[in-house]
Amino acid sequence: MGDGFFGGFFRHRFAFILFLILILLFFGDD
């Protein structure tokens, strides 16, 4: 679906979301 601006943007976005989910899971382990 894409090369260029959208490719880089979505990649960074996806990595960022995954990182947030990982943190949330870590903190929500109660």
C-alpha positions as CSV (number, residue, x, y, z in Angstrom):
1,M,0.0,0.0,0.0
2,G,2.8,2.2,0.1
3,D,6.1,3.6,-0.4
4,G,7.1,7.1,0.6
5,F,5.6,9.4,3.1
6,F,2.6,7.1,4.0
7,G,4.9,4.1,4.2
8,G,7.2,5.7,6.7
9,F,4.4,7.4,8.6
10,F,2.3,4.2,9.1
11,R,5.4,2.3,10.0
12,H,6.3,4.7,12.8
13,R,2.7,4.9,13.9
14,F,2.4,1.1,14.1
15,A,5.6,0.8,16.1
16,F,4.5,3.6,18.4
17,I,1.1,1.9,19.0
18,L,2.7,-1.4,19.6
19,F,5.0,0.2,22.2
20,L,2.1,1.9,23.9
21,I,0.2,-1.4,24.1
22,L,3.2,-3.1,25.5
23,I,3.5,-0.5,28.2
24,L,-0.2,-0.6,29.0
25,L,-0.1,-4.4,29.3
26,F,2.9,-4.1,31.7
27,F,1.2,-1.5,33.8
28,G,-2.2,-3.2,33.7
29,D,-0.8,-6.5,35.0
30,D,-2.5,-5.9,38.4
